[in-house]
Amino acid sequence: MNYDAINLGERDFLLGANYLENLKEKYKLPFISANIYHSDSTKLFTEPYVIKKFKPKKHMDADVGELKVGIFGILMTRPTLVYKSDEPKLVTTNPYKAAEKMVRELENKCDVIVAIAHTNSAEINKLIDRVKGIDVVVGGHDYMRRANSANPDNVMVVQTGTKGQYIGDVKLNIDEKKQIITRDGRIMTLGKNIKDDPDIAKLVQKYRRESSPQHSSKTTRQ
């Protein structure tokens, strides 16, 4: 689906860390996390961030040069991520300290900083309050739906609930000095008014057929 970054949540580890590493290698998936470490070292499980580059363009009356967007991921503190004895032991460190480190590293490399935070709404509010320098927070984990910048630092926050029923749409207007001048966001319902992507629709139908009781019984008889 050509995602620029995939932040890892605790449920992504249900099939194990090795499974995720194999997926990453096989499909070249852009997994990120700035606070998931191997327990016996200071080595991160995956890359902490990615930098997305946009070509120079003219926007309204502004000539905006190459734009660099830094995207990092954090996960709420979890006592355990991997439960299998033969899997790598992983730990989560303090997400706020990890976010502070990422902002310090990215602020001189990027024009816009995006945090993908797999944590609840209350923790996202704490993140915005404690860590300065983030422009956009994309939140996950809970059922909250919001897209606004209703906070003292005008950080745009977008959360889209669960089950893939909604999608967040955030627009930042940036001037020639690479400064954000306006922020806008909305939550869109993925209803019948939005057409399915044909390739994904075929894939869904394939999985439905393969997981149907009729298909399972045929497979058993064979």
N, C-alpha and C positions, 0 to 999 in steps of 0.2 A: 504493500500500500504506500510505499515511498515516504514513510515517516522520517522526519529529520532527527528525532530523538525519542527514545522509549525509556521512561523512568521506571525502575523496578519497584514493585510493591511486594508485600509479604506473601500474598497468594501466588505470585509468580514462582515461588520457590517450593510449592507443594510437590512437584515432581522432581525436585532436587536441583542442586547447583550444577551438576554435570549436564543435566538435561538442558539447562539454559545456555551453558557454554557451547554445547553441540549445536543448538538452534542458532546461536549468534554466529558461529563459524559457517554453518551450512547456508544460511540466508543473508549473511552480512548485516545483521540487525544492529542498529545504533543504540544498544543498551547504555544507559548512564546511571550513575549513583555516586554521590560524593561522600556518603557515610556508611557504606557497607564494606567491611574489611574482613580479610582472613584473620581468624582469631589468634594465630600463632605468629603474626608479623604485622608490619605496618602497610602491607600491600592491599590496595583496593581490589574489590572483586571485579570491577569493570571501570571503564573510563568515567571520570567525574563529570565531564561536560563535553559539548560539541560547540563549534563556532560555525554559524551559517553566514555565508557571504552573499550579499545582494549587489548586483551590478549597478553602476551609477545610472541615475535616471532623472528626468525632469518631472517634478511633482508640483502641479499648480504653477506658482511663480518661482519656485525654488529649484536650483540645480543641486541635487543631493548626490554626493560622491558615493563611492563604494560603502555600503553599510554592513557592519559586522554585528551579528546578534549572537551573544553567548547564552547557551542553554545548559543549566546544570540541574541535577536531580537530587532530592533528599527523601529519606524514608523516616517515618516516626520510629522512635526507639522501640525495639522489639527484643524480648528476652531470648528468643530462639527463631532462627530462620530455616534451618535445615535439620530434619529429624532423623535421617538415615545415618547409621553408624559408619558406613563406608563413604560418606560424602564429606567434602571439605567443610570444616566448621567456620561459620560466618557470624560476625557480630555487627551491630549497628552502634555508631558513635553518636554523640550529641548532634542533632540536626541543625541547631542554631549555630553552633561553632563551625560546623561544616559549611553552612551557608555564608558565614562571615568570611571564611577562608576563600570560598569561591568568588565572592564579590571583590575581595582584594586582588585576586589573581586575574579576574576578567575585566576589571574597570579600566585598566590601561590597554587592554587588547580589543575591547568591544565598544560599540556605541549604545547598544541596548542589552540589558541583562534580563533573562527570563529564568524564573525558578519553577521547576515542576515539583510540586510538593505532595507526596503521598501521605497525607495526614488529614485530620479532621479540621473543621472550620475554625474552631477555637484556637487550634495550634497555628493555623495559617494567620490568624489575626495577631498572635504573638510573634510570629516570624516577621511580619510587616513592621511591627512596633520595635523589635529588637535589632533587626538587620537592615541597615540603611544602604541604599544603592541599587535595590532591585526595582525594575520598571514594571514587570508583569509577573504575576503568580498564577500558574495553572494548577488547580487543586484537584485531588482525587480522594478516594477512600469512603467518604460518607455520602449522604443523600442530598446535600445542599445543592441548590442551583442558584447561581448569581453571576452577574457580569457587570461590575461597576468599579469605580475608583473612589468610593465613599470612605476615605481615610485621610488623615492629615497630610500624608506624603503623596497622595494621588497615585498610589500604586494600583494598577489595574489588576483586579482579581477575577478569574473566571473558573467556575466549578459547574460541572454538567451532570451531576447526579450519577446514576448507575445504569447498567444493562445496555448501554449504547443507544438510549432512546433520544438523547439530545446531543447537540454539538455546539461548542462555543465559538463565537466569531468576534475577534478583537481587531480593531483598527487603530493604528497609531499614525498621526500626522507628524512628520519630522521636517524641520527646516534645513537650510543649507549648512547650518552649524551643527547638524546632527542632534539637535535638541527636540524633545517631544513637546509639541505645542498643544495638541488635543488628543484625548483618549476616548474611545467609544467601544462598547461591547454589547453583545446580545446573546441570548440562548435560543437556539433554533430547535424546534421539534422535528425529528426525522419521521414525519408522517407520510401519508399517501401523496401529498402535494410535491414531495421530493422524489424524483425517479431513482430507482436502484441503479447502482453501477452494474452493467451487464456481466462483467467477469466475476464480480463478487457474488451476484445473484446465482450464477451457474454453480459456483463453489458451494454456496449454501444449500442449493437443491441437491447437489451430489452428497453432501454430508447427511442431509435429511433422509435420502434414500438408503444410505449405508447404515444409518442408525435406527431405521424403522424396524418394528417387530417382525414383519414379513421377511426382510432381508436377513435378520439375525437367525430366524428359524431355518431359512434356506442354507445359510452358512453352516449351521450346526448339523443339518442332515448330510451335507456334503462331506 
